[in-house]
Amino acid sequence: MKKPKTIIITGANRGIGLQAARDLASDGHMIIMTSRDLKKGVEASKEVPGEPIVHQLDVTDSKSIKDFAKFIEEDVNRIDVLINNAGSVFDDMAATTNQPLDTSMEVLRKSFDLNFFGVYELTKSLLPFFDPEGRTDVINISSGMGSLTDMGGGVPAYRFSKAALNAFTVYLGNNMNSKNLFVNSVCPGWVRTDLGGPNASRDVKDSTQALRYIINEEPDHNSQFLRDKEIIDF
């Protein structure tokens, strides 16, 4: 690690977000944890080393995003890393035949509001506060379920929203006029969290390898999709 970084993690009150906060704080970084429910965020921050900052943020609420951006501008000033972690599945996980055209518009809209539109609006709002001198990173927590080369069945709204997120990663990384901004998607794998369920194949402690690799080792990856330390297909 070259220097401690100021890192924003959305949805950091549980699961992969909380594990990322623990691990990256242990690596010596300054962590800004966001949570839709401030009380849950404050409680979760007790598990994080150092003195993490906790702030309320609902990425599906434009006012909440504006309030958070104002906080960053006035109280933090510069950031180095944004981890867009907040996300969820709204499809019927128990459905055995979840066909794409059976998905309701409500589920599609909720999925895109959280998993894509929220990421877009928040990233746009925070880019002015990225360090203009040193390396900066936008890391989008995606899923192999959003890979076009492995677009299997089930949870279609989730898959579509993560595919859109991956497209945003490639587009932003390829078109920003900044040589020091790196934009990548990360697949943490199927993780035992509230979202992943108890039968998932990976422990949450294994889910942050790609994040730590990008942030601490600073590989020259841009507009890529990573699982652990390996580049995978979009």
KENU-169689 format. One record per atom (N, C-alpha, C): x, y, z. Coordinates in steps of 0.1 Angstrom, whole numbers, padded with zeros to 4 digits, always signed. Example, Ala and Ser with C-alpha at 12.3 -4.5 7.8 and 13.67 -1.06 7.14 Angstrom:
BEGIN
+0132-0057+0078 +0123-0045+0078 +0132-0033+0078 +0128-0022+0071 +0137-0011+0071 +0129+0000+0079 
END
This chain:
BEGIN
+0008-0012+0000 +0000+0000+0000 +0009+0012+0000 +0006+0022-0009 +0014+0033-0011 +0011+0044+0000 -0002+0046+0002 -0006+0056+0012 -0020+0053+0017 -0023+0057+0029 -0037+0055+0034 -0047+0063+0025 -0058+0058+0022 -0068+0064+0013 -0081+0066+0021 -0088+0076+0016 -0102+0079+0021 -0112+0071+0012 -0119+0062+0018 -0127+0053+0010 -0142+0054+0014 -0151+0056+0005 -0165+0055+0007 -0170+0042+0004 -0178+0036+0013 -0184+0023+0010 -0199+0024+0012 -0207+0022+0002 -0222+0023+0003 -0227+0010+0008 -0238+0011+0016 -0244-0002+0021 -0235-0009+0030 -0228-0002+0039 -0217-0007+0047 -0221-0012+0061 -0234-0013+0063 -0239-0017+0077 -0240-0032+0078 -0238-0040+0067 -0239-0054+0068 -0232-0061+0056 -0231-0074+0057 -0226-0082+0046 -0213-0078+0040 -0212-0078+0027 -0199-0075+0020 -0194-0061+0023 -0204-0051+0024 -0200-0038+0027 -0193-0036+0041 -0199-0043+0051 -0193-0042+0064 -0180-0050+0065 -0179-0061+0058 -0166-0068+0058 -0155-0060+0051 -0159-0053+0040 -0149-0044+0033 -0145-0033+0043 -0154-0027+0050 -0150-0017+0060 -0141-0022+0070 -0143-0034+0075 -0134-0040+0085 -0120-0042+0079 -0120-0048+0068 -0107-0052+0062 -0099-0040+0057 -0106-0030+0051 -0098-0019+0046 -0094-0009+0057 -0102-0009+0068 -0098-0001+0079 -0086-0008+0086 -0086-0021+0086 -0074-0028+0092 -0062-0026+0083 -0063-0023+0070 -0052-0021+0062 -0047-0006+0063 -0054+0002+0071 -0049+0015+0074 -0056+0026+0068 -0067+0023+0061 -0074+0034+0053 -0085+0040+0062 -0089+0053+0058 -0100+0060+0064 -0113+0056+0057 -0122+0051+0065 -0134+0046+0059 -0146+0055+0062 -0154+0058+0052 -0167+0065+0053 -0178+0054+0050 -0185+0050+0060 -0195+0040+0059 -0209+0047+0056 -0216+0043+0046 -0230+0048+0045 -0240+0037+0047 -0251+0041+0052 -0262+0032+0055 -0275+0039+0053 -0285+0032+0047 -0298+0038+0045 -0304+0041+0059 -0302+0032+0069 -0306+0034+0082 -0294+0038+0091 -0294+0051+0095 -0282+0056+0102 -0279+0048+0115 -0289+0045+0122 -0287+0037+0135 -0280+0024+0132 -0284+0017+0122 -0278+0004+0118 -0263+0007+0114 -0261+0018+0107 -0247+0021+0103 -0238+0024+0115 -0243+0031+0125 -0236+0035+0137 -0233+0022+0145 -0243+0013+0146 -0241+0001+0153 -0230-0008+0146 -0231-0009+0133 -0222-0017+0126 -0207-0011+0127 -0206+0002+0127 -0193+0008+0128 -0185+0004+0140 -0192-0001+0150 -0185-0006+0162 -0176-0018+0160 -0178-0024+0148 -0170-0036+0145 -0158-0032+0136 -0157-0020+0133 -0147-0015+0123 -0136-0008+0131 -0123-0012+0128 -0112-0006+0135 -0111+0009+0132 -0103+0016+0141 -0101+0030+0138 -0113+0038+0142 -0115+0049+0135 -0126+0058+0137 -0133+0061+0124 -0141+0051+0119 -0148+0053+0107 -0159+0064+0108 -0161+0071+0097 -0172+0080+0097 -0185+0073+0092 -0196+0076+0098 -0209+0070+0094 -0218+0081+0089 -0224+0079+0078 -0234+0089+0073 -0246+0082+0066 -0257+0088+0068 -0269+0083+0062 -0269+0085+0047 -0273+0075+0039 -0274+0076+0025 -0283+0065+0019 -0293+0070+0012 -0302+0061+0004 -0299+0064-0011 -0293+0055-0018 -0288+0058-0031 -0300+0059-0041 -0312+0055-0037 -0324+0056-0045 -0331+0070-0043 -0326+0078-0035 -0332+0091-0031 -0323+0102-0035 -0326+0110-0045 -0318+0121-0050 -0314+0131-0039 -0324+0134-0030 -0321+0144-0020 -0310+0138-0010 -0311+0125-0007 -0301+0119+0002 -0288+0119-0005 -0287+0117-0018 -0274+0118-0025 -0268+0132-0024 -0277+0142-0027 -0272+0156-0026 -0267+0160-0012 -0275+0155-0002 -0270+0158+0012 -0257+0152+0015 -0255+0139+0010 -0242+0132+0012 -0231+0139+0005 -0233+0143-0008 -0223+0150-0016 -0219+0164-0009 -0229+0170-0003 -0226+0183+0004 -0217+0180+0016 -0220+0169+0023 -0212+0165+0035 -0198+0163+0030 -0196+0155+0019 -0183+0153+0014 -0175+0166+0011 -0182+0175+0004 -0176+0187+0000 -0172+0196+0012 -0180+0196+0022 -0178+0205+0033 -0169+0199+0044 -0171+0186+0047 -0164+0180+0058 -0152+0171+0055 -0152+0166+0042 -0142+0157+0038 -0133+0162+0028 -0138+0169+0018 -0131+0176+0007 -0126+0167-0004 -0117+0157-0001 -0112+0149-0011 -0114+0134-0007 -0117+0126-0018 -0118+0112-0016 -0109+0105-0026 -0106+0092-0023 -0097+0084-0032 -0104+0073-0038 -0114+0067-0031 -0121+0055-0036 -0136+0055-0033 -0144+0052-0043 -0158+0050-0041 -0161+0035-0044 -0166+0028-0034 -0171+0014-0036 -0186+0014-0036 -0192+0012-0048 -0206+0012-0049 -0211-0002-0046 -0213-0004-0033 -0217-0018-0028 -0232-0020-0026 -0239-0009-0023 -0253-0010-0020 -0261-0017-0032 -0268-0027-0029 -0276-0034-0040 -0284-0045-0034 -0293-0051-0041 -0302-0061-0036 -0308-0069-0048 -0315-0080-0044 -0323-0088-0054 -0337-0086-0050 -0345-0082-0060 -0360-0081-0058 -0368-0092-0065 -0361-0100-0073 -0368-0111-0079 -0372-0121-0069 -0381-0130-0073 -0385-0141-0064 -0375-0152-0064 -0367-0152-0054 -0355-0161-0053 -0360-0176-0053 -0372-0178-0049 -0377-0192-0047 -0383-0197-0060 -0385-0188-0070 -0391-0192-0082 -0383-0202-0090 -0388-0213-0094 -0381-0223-0102 -0381-0221-0117 -0391-0213-0121 -0392-0209-0135 -0394-0194-0136 -0384-0187-0134 -0385-0172-0134 -0381-0167-0148 -0391-0166-0157 -0388-0162-0171 -0387-0147-0172 -0379-0142-0181 -0376-0127-0182 -0389-0119-0184 -0398-0124-0193 -0410-0116-0195 -0421-0118-0185 -0419-0127-0175 -0428-0128-0164 -0425-0118-0153 -0413-0111-0154 -0409-0102-0144 -0417-0089-0144 -0422-0085-0133 -0431-0073-0132 -0423-0061-0134 -0429-0051-0139 -0422-0038-0141 -0418-0032-0128 -0426-0035-0117 -0422-0030-0104 -0409-0036-0100 -0407-0049-0101 -0394-0055-0098 -0383-0050-0106 -0385-0048-0119 -0375-0043-0128 -0371-0029-0123 -0381-0020-0121 -0378-0006-0117 -0370-0006-0103 -0375-0014-0094 -0368-0014-0081 -0353-0019-0082 -0351-0029-0091 -0338-0034-0093 -0329-0024-0099 -0334-0017-0109 -0325-0007-0116 -0324+0005-0108 -0334+0009-0100 -0332+0021-0091 -0321+0019-0081 -0320+0007-0076 -0309+0005-0066 -0296+0001-0072 -0297-0009-0081 -0284-0015-0086 -0278-0007-0097 -0285+0002-0104 -0279+0009-0115 -0281+0024-0113 -0293+0029-0113 -0295+0043-0113 -0289+0050-0101 -0290+0044-0089 -0284+0049-0077 -0269+0050-0078 -0263+0040-0084 -0248+0040-0086 -0244+0052-0096 -0252+0053-0107 -0249+0064-0116 -0250+0077-0110 -0261+0080-0103 -0263+0093-0097 -0253+0097-0086 -0250+0087-0078 -0240+0089-0067 -0226+0091-0073 -0222+0083-0082 -0209+0085-0088 -0208+0098-0095 -0218+0102-0102 -0218+0116-0109 -0216+0127-0098 -0223+0125-0087 -0223+0136-0077 -0210+0137-0069 -0203+0125-0069 -0190+0125-0061 -0178+0127-0069 -0178+0125-0082 -0166+0127-0090 -0159+0140-0088 -0166+0151-0086 -0158+0164-0084 -0149+0164-0071 -0151+0154-0062 -0144+0154-0050 -0133+0144-0050 -0130+0138-0061 -0119+0128-0062 -0106+0136-0062 -0096+0130-0056 -0083+0136-0056 -0078+0138-0070 -0075+0150-0075 -0071+0152-0088 -0056+0149-0091 -0049+0146-0081 -0034+0144-0082 -0031+0129-0081 -0036+0122-0071 -0032+0108-0070 -0042+0098-0076 -0039+0085-0076 -0047+0075-0081 -0061+0075-0074 -0072+0074-0082 -0085+0073-0076 -0092+0061-0083 -0102+0055-0076 -0109+0043-0081 -0124+0044-0078 -0131+0040-0088 -0145+0037-0086 -0147+0022-0088 -0152+0015-0078 -0153+0000-0078 -0168-0003-0076 -0173-0009-0086 -0187-0013-0086 -0189-0028-0083 -0196-0030-0072 -0198-0044-0068 -0209-0050-0077 -0205-0059-0085 -0214-0065-0095 -0216-0080-0092 -0219-0088-0102 -0221-0102-0100 -0219-0109-0113 -0214-0121-0112 -0213-0130-0124 -0226-0132-0131 -0237-0130-0123 -0250-0131-0129 -0253-0120-0139 -0245-0109-0139 -0246-0099-0149 -0237-0100-0161 -0230-0111-0161 -0221-0113-0172 -0228-0117-0185 -0226-0111-0196 -0232-0114-0208 -0228-0128-0214 -0216-0132-0210 -0210-0145-0215 -0216-0156-0206 -0222-0153-0195 -0227-0164-0186 -0241-0160-0181 -0250-0155-0191 -0263-0151-0187 -0273-0162-0186 -0273-0169-0174 -0281-0180-0172 -0295-0176-0168 -0303-0186-0163 -0317-0183-0160 -0318-0179-0145 -0330-0174-0142 -0333-0170-0128 -0330-0156-0126 -0336-0150-0116 -0335-0136-0111 -0332-0126-0123 -0341-0125-0133 -0338-0117-0145 -0336-0102-0142 -0344-0096-0133 -0342-0082-0130 -0329-0079-0124 -0324-0088-0115 -0311-0086-0109 -0300-0087-0120 -0301-0097-0128 -0291-0099-0139 -0291-0087-0148 -0303-0082-0153 -0303-0071-0162 -0297-0059-0155 -0300-0056-0143 -0294-0044-0136 -0279-0045-0134 -0274-0057-0131 -0260-0058-0130 -0253-0058-0143 -0259-0063-0154 -0253-0061-0167 -0252-0046-0171 -0262-0039-0168 -0262-0024-0170 -0251-0018-0162 -0249-0022-0149 -0238-0017-0141 -0225-0020-0147 -0223-0032-0153 -0210-0035-0159 -0208-0027-0172 -0219-0024-0179 -0217-0015-0191 -0213-0001-0186 -0218+0004-0175 -0215+0017-0169 -0200+0017-0166 -0195+0006-0160 -0181+0005-0156 -0172+0006-0169 -0175-0001-0179 -0167+0000-0191 -0168+0014-0198 -0180+0019-0199 -0182+0032-0205 -0174+0043-0197 -0176+0043-0184 -0170+0054-0176 -0155+0053-0176 -0150+0041-0175 -0135+0038-0175 -0129+0042-0188 -0136+0040-0199 -0130+0043-0212 -0132+0058-0216 -0140+0065-0210 -0144+0078-0215 -0141+0090-0206 -0136+0087-0194 -0132+0098-0185 -0119+0104-0189 -0119+0118-0189 -0106+0124-0193 -0097+0126-0181 -0093+0115-0175 -0085+0114-0164 -0076+0102-0164 -0063+0104-0164 -0054+0093-0164 -0052+0086-0151 -0057+0092-0140 -0055+0086-0127 -0068+0081-0121 -0079+0080-0129 -0092+0074-0124 -0093+0060-0131 -0095+0050-0122 -0096+0036-0126 -0110+0032-0122 -0117+0026-0132 -0131+0021-0129 -0132+0007-0132 -0136-0001-0123 -0137-0016-0124 -0149-0021-0117 -0154-0033-0123 -0165-0040-0116 -0158-0052-0109 -0164-0056-0098 -0159-0067-0090 -0171-0077-0087 -0168-0090-0089 -0177-0100-0085 -0172-0107-0073 -0179-0105-0061 -0174-0112-0049 -0177-0126-0048 -0184-0132-0058 -0188-0146-0057 -0201-0148-0049 -0205-0160-0048 -0218-0163-0040 -0214-0164-0026 -0218-0154-0018 -0213-0152-0004 -0224-0154+0006 -0220-0160+0017 -0230-0163+0028 -0232-0150+0036 -0242-0142+0031 -0247-0130+0037 -0262-0131+0038 -0269-0121+0043 -0284-0121+0043 -0289-0122+0029 -0282-0116+0019 -0286-0117+0005 -0283-0130-0001 -0270-0135+0001 -0266-0147-0005 -0272-0160+0001 -0276-0159+0014 -0282-0171+0021 -0271-0180+0027 -0276-0189+0035 -0267-0198+0043 -0260-0209+0034 -0265-0211+0022 -0260-0222+0014 -0249-0217+0004 -0246-0204+0004 -0236-0199-0005 -0223-0205-0003 -0215-0205-0014 -0202-0213-0014 -0191-0205-0007 -0192-0192-0005 -0181-0184+0000 -0184-0178+0014 -0174-0177+0022 -0176-0169+0035 -0174-0155+0032 -0180-0146+0039 -0180-0132+0037 -0165-0127+0038 -0157-0134+0046 -0143-0130+0047 -0135-0131+0035 -0140-0140+0025 -0133-0142+0013 -0138-0132+0002 -0148-0124+0005 -0155-0116-0005 -0148-0103-0009 -0138-0099-0001 -0131-0086-0003 -0118-0087-0010 -0114-0098-0015 -0100-0100-0020 -0098-0090-0032 -0107-0089-0041 -0106-0080-0053 -0105-0065-0048 -0113-0062-0038 -0113-0048-0034 -0099-0044-0028 -0094-0053-0019 -0081-0051-0013 -0070-0051-0023 -0071-0059-0033 -0061-0060-0044 -0060-0047-0052 -0072-0042-0056 -0072-0030-0064 -0068-0018-0055 -0072-0017-0043 -0069-0005-0035 -0055-0005-0030 -0051-0017-0025 -0037-0017-0019 -0026-0019-0029 -0028-0028-0039 -0017-0031-0048 -0018-0022-0061 -0029-0015-0063 -0030-0006-0074 -0026-0012-0088 -0032-0023-0092 -0029-0028-0105 -0034-0019-0116 -0028-0020-0128 -0032-0011-0139 -0044-0016-0146 -0055-0019-0139 -0067-0024-0145 -0077-0013-0146 -0083-0012-0158 -0093-0002-0160 -0104-0007-0169 -0117-0005-0166 -0128-0010-0173 -0128-0025-0174 -0124-0032-0163 -0123-0046-0162 -0133-0052-0152 -0135-0065-0153 -0143-0072-0143 -0134-0082-0136 -0134-0081-0123 -0125-0089-0115 -0132-0098-0105 -0127-0110-0103 -0131-0119-0092 -0118-0123-0085 -0117-0119-0072 -0105-0120-0065 -0094-0112-0072 -0083-0118-0077 -0073-0111-0084 -0073-0114-0099 -0083-0120-0104 -0083-0125-0117 -0093-0117-0125 -0090-0113-0138 -0099-0107-0147 -0108-0117-0153 -0121-0115-0153 -0131-0124-0159 -0138-0117-0170 -0146-0125-0177 -0153-0119-0189 -0166-0112-0185 -0168-0101-0192 -0181-0094-0190 -0192-0101-0197 
END
